[in-house]
Amino acid sequence: MSTDNAAVNEGPDLATLLRSWRARLQPQDVGLPFRPGTRKTAGLRREEVAWLAGVSPDYVKRLEQGRAHPSLAILRALARTLRLSEAEYELACRLAGHAAQSGGLVPQHIGPGVQRLLDRLTDTPIAVFDAAWTLIQHNDPWAALTGDDWRGGRSANIVWRAFHNDTGRVRHPHPDEHKASLIADLRDTAARYPADRELTDMIGTLRRSSPEFARLWEGSTVAHHNSERKTVDHPHVGEVELDCDVLSVHGADLRIVVYTAAPGSEAAHKLQLLTVLGTQNMTPPPLP
């Protein structure tokens, strides 16, 4: 056995690292309630990691015992939950037998700094999208305002929804310009990640199923996102007019979308109310 291979084999395995990464976090680090002196577990509990990552506690247990092989999607969820740095995420991918970017996939890793924004801006609707406009992560106010949640697959992609007449609760003041800017973004992203099969397949399907998408895609329109006001039609608080800003994460190829309202405005009061209401269903049950 070579010295290099021996050094690799002597290093920590993925199961060991997952346990250590879980142990270094406290509930307040990930937005969970915490009272000093009420916990015997060092760091997060397995059940908490499972809930935050969207997997079962038994699966987390098997991962930490080296009895399960995580997919790239699960590694991404664990990386967000455990607040892994880019280097730690890449190490976890290698130990699990995956390339961190899987040979040129659109990156979806959220670093700990962006995750802290989601955790701490508890009164501001904020969501993170990848370069192809697929929803990766959002906070509770975002879900309460827009009704959007992680739906997985193409239904979580804004471009796919826009050209299937599924804009949800959000009304864009200039829908044609909005679609043109999405096409420009997607064209640029496809050029940067030509090996991403899912992105290529989605574009091909849209070109066949949507004449409007095909026309814009084949044209030469160049458009950019600008800060603008948008109207959200909420079923319980009515119309909410908000400022919408799109921010870029340097070096991560991610987009952060933030909705804000002027202090003291009617929209600000409605956002505050939505923070209290959350995503609960306010519709009364039908009479027996």
Buried (B, 14 or more C-beta within 10 A) or exposed (E): EEEEEEEEEEEEEBBEBBBEBBEEBBBEBBBBEEEEEEEEEEBBBBEBBBBBBBBEBEBBBBBBEEEBEBEBEBBBBBBBBBBBEBEBBBBBBEBBEBEBBBEBBBBBBBBBEBBBBBBEBEBBBBBBBBBBBBBBBBBBBBBBBBBBEEEEEBBBBBBBBBBBEEEEBBEBEEEEBBBBBBBBBBBEBBEEBEEBEBBEEBBEEBBEEBEEBBEBBEEEBEBEBEEBEBBBEBEEBEEBBBBBBBBEBEEBBBBBBBBBBEEEEBBBEBBEBBBEBEEEEEEEEEEE
